[in-house]
């Protein structure tokens, strides 16, 4: 019985080898298709993450631009206050004459208060 089985196996060896090769080929093609499907899903996920990261980066850049503009305005305001303070310090001790309207108003106020 074993001899007949061996004889049958040897007689059909090329056919069995062909079936094995075809089965391996089908398995390889199926595996490649599954890999392609998985890679497409990963690509979609990575593209989604990339879009979110780019949006976050744009938002951070806009925030930085607004912050820099605010800092520039604050620096300009600080320079204006320093200039005003310097001007006031330079005017200390100097008595500028009043305008005619203010002089007349001051005379009337001080006369009516006495």
C-alpha positions as a Markdown table, in Angstrom:
| # | Residue | x | y | z |
|---|---|---|---|---|
| 1 | Unk | 0.0 | 0.0 | 0.0 |
| 2 | Unk | 2.8 | 2.4 | 0.8 |
| 3 | Unk | 4.5 | 1.6 | -2.4 |
| 4 | Unk | 1.4 | 2.4 | -4.4 |
| 5 | Unk | 1.1 | 5.7 | -2.5 |
| 6 | Unk | 4.8 | 6.5 | -3.3 |
| 7 | Unk | 4.3 | 5.6 | -6.9 |
| 8 | Unk | 1.2 | 7.8 | -7.2 |
| 9 | Unk | 3.0 | 10.7 | -5.4 |
| 10 | Unk | 6.0 | 10.4 | -7.8 |
| 11 | Unk | 3.8 | 10.1 | -10.8 |
| 12 | Unk | 1.8 | 13.2 | -9.8 |
| 13 | Unk | 4.7 | 15.2 | -8.4 |
| 14 | Unk | 4.8 | 17.9 | -11.2 |
| 15 | Unk | 1.0 | 18.5 | -10.7 |
| 16 | Unk | 1.4 | 18.6 | -6.9 |
| 17 | Unk | 4.3 | 21.1 | -7.3 |
| 18 | Unk | 2.2 | 23.2 | -9.7 |
| 19 | Unk | -0.7 | 23.3 | -7.2 |
| 20 | Unk | 1.7 | 24.3 | -4.4 |
| 21 | Unk | 3.2 | 27.0 | -6.5 |
| 22 | Unk | -0.2 | 28.3 | -7.5 |
| 23 | Unk | -1.3 | 28.3 | -3.8 |
| 24 | Unk | 1.8 | 30.2 | -2.9 |
| 25 | Unk | 1.2 | 32.7 | -5.7 |
| 26 | Unk | -2.4 | 33.2 | -4.6 |
| 27 | Unk | -1.3 | 33.7 | -1.0 |
| 28 | Unk | 1.4 | 36.2 | -2.1 |
| 29 | Unk | -1.1 | 38.2 | -4.2 |
| 30 | Unk | -3.6 | 38.2 | -1.4 |
| 31 | Unk | -1.0 | 39.3 | 1.1 |
| 32 | Unk | 0.1 | 42.1 | -1.2 |
| 33 | Unk | -3.5 | 43.2 | -1.6 |
| 34 | Unk | -3.9 | 43.3 | 2.2 |
| 35 | Unk | -0.7 | 45.2 | 2.6 |
| 36 | Unk | -1.8 | 47.7 | 0.0 |
| 37 | Unk | -5.2 | 48.2 | 1.8 |
| 38 | Unk | -3.5 | 48.6 | 5.1 |
| 39 | Unk | -1.0 | 51.1 | 3.7 |
| 40 | Unk | -3.8 | 53.1 | 2.1 |
| 41 | Unk | -5.5 | 53.3 | 5.5 |
| 42 | Unk | -2.2 | 54.4 | 7.2 |
| 43 | Unk | -1.7 | 57.0 | 4.5 |
| 44 | Unk | -5.1 | 58.5 | 5.0 |
| 45 | Unk | -4.5 | 58.6 | 8.8 |
| 46 | Unk | -1.1 | 60.2 | 8.4 |
| 47 | Unk | -2.5 | 62.8 | 5.9 |
| 48 | Unk | -5.2 | 63.6 | 8.4 |
| 49 | Unk | -2.6 | 64.1 | 11.1 |
| 50 | Unk | -0.5 | 66.2 | 8.8 |
| 51 | Unk | -3.5 | 68.4 | 8.0 |
| 52 | Unk | -4.2 | 68.9 | 11.7 |
| 53 | Unk | -0.5 | 69.7 | 12.4 |
| 54 | Unk | -0.4 | 72.2 | 9.5 |
| 55 | Unk | -3.6 | 73.9 | 10.8 |
| 56 | Unk | -2.1 | 74.0 | 14.3 |
| 57 | Unk | 1.2 | 75.4 | 12.9 |
| 58 | Unk | -0.7 | 78.1 | 11.0 |
| 59 | Unk | -2.7 | 79.0 | 14.1 |
| 60 | Unk | 0.5 | 79.3 | 16.1 |
| 61 | Unk | 2.1 | 81.5 | 13.4 |
| 62 | Unk | -1.0 | 83.8 | 13.5 |
| 63 | Unk | -0.9 | 83.9 | 17.3 |
| 64 | Unk | 2.9 | 84.8 | 17.2 |
| 65 | Unk | 2.2 | 87.5 | 14.6 |
| 66 | Unk | -0.5 | 89.0 | 16.7 |
| 67 | Unk | 1.7 | 88.8 | 19.8 |
| 68 | Unk | 4.6 | 90.5 | 18.0 |
| 69 | Unk | 2.2 | 93.3 | 16.9 |
| 70 | Unk | 1.0 | 93.7 | 20.5 |
| 71 | Unk | 4.6 | 93.8 | 21.8 |
| 72 | Unk | 5.5 | 96.4 | 19.1 |
| 73 | Unk | 2.5 | 98.6 | 20.1 |
| 74 | Unk | 3.4 | 98.3 | 23.8 |
| 75 | Unk | 7.0 | 99.2 | 23.0 |
| 76 | Unk | 5.8 | 102.3 | 21.0 |
| 77 | Unk | 3.6 | 103.3 | 23.8 |
| 78 | Unk | 6.4 | 102.9 | 26.3 |
| 79 | Unk | 8.7 | 105.0 | 24.2 |
| 80 | Unk | 5.9 | 107.7 | 24.0 |
| 81 | Unk | 5.6 | 107.7 | 27.8 |
| 82 | Unk | 9.3 | 108.0 | 28.2 |
| 83 | Unk | 9.4 | 110.9 | 25.8 |
| 84 | Unk | 6.5 | 112.6 | 27.6 |
| 85 | Unk | 8.2 | 112.0 | 31.0 |
| 86 | Unk | 11.5 | 113.4 | 29.6 |
| 87 | Unk | 9.6 | 116.4 | 28.2 |
| 88 | Unk | 7.9 | 117.0 | 31.6 |
| 89 | Unk | 11.2 | 116.8 | 33.5 |
| 90 | Unk | 12.7 | 119.2 | 31.1 |
| 91 | Unk | 9.8 | 121.7 | 31.6 |
| 92 | Unk | 10.1 | 121.5 | 35.4 |
| 93 | Unk | 11.2 | 124.8 | 36.9 |
| 94 | Unk | 10.2 | 126.8 | 33.8 |
| 95 | Unk | 7.1 | 128.8 | 34.1 |
| 96 | Unk | 5.6 | 129.4 | 30.7 |
| 97 | Unk | 3.4 | 132.4 | 30.4 |
| 98 | Unk | -0.3 | 131.7 | 30.2 |
| 99 | Unk | -2.3 | 132.3 | 27.2 |
| 100 | Unk | -4.4 | 135.5 | 27.3 |
| 101 | Unk | -7.6 | 133.5 | 27.7 |
| 102 | Unk | -6.2 | 131.4 | 30.6 |
| 103 | Unk | -4.7 | 134.5 | 32.3 |
| 104 | Unk | -8.1 | 136.3 | 32.2 |
| 105 | Unk | -9.9 | 133.3 | 33.5 |
| 106 | Unk | -7.3 | 132.9 | 36.3 |
| 107 | Unk | -7.7 | 136.6 | 37.3 |
| 108 | Unk | -11.4 | 136.3 | 37.5 |
| 109 | Unk | -11.2 | 133.1 | 39.6 |
| 110 | Unk | -8.7 | 134.4 | 42.0 |
| 111 | Unk | -10.5 | 137.7 | 42.4 |
| 112 | Unk | -13.9 | 136.1 | 43.1 |
| 113 | Unk | -12.3 | 133.7 | 45.6 |
| 114 | Unk | -11.0 | 136.5 | 47.9 |
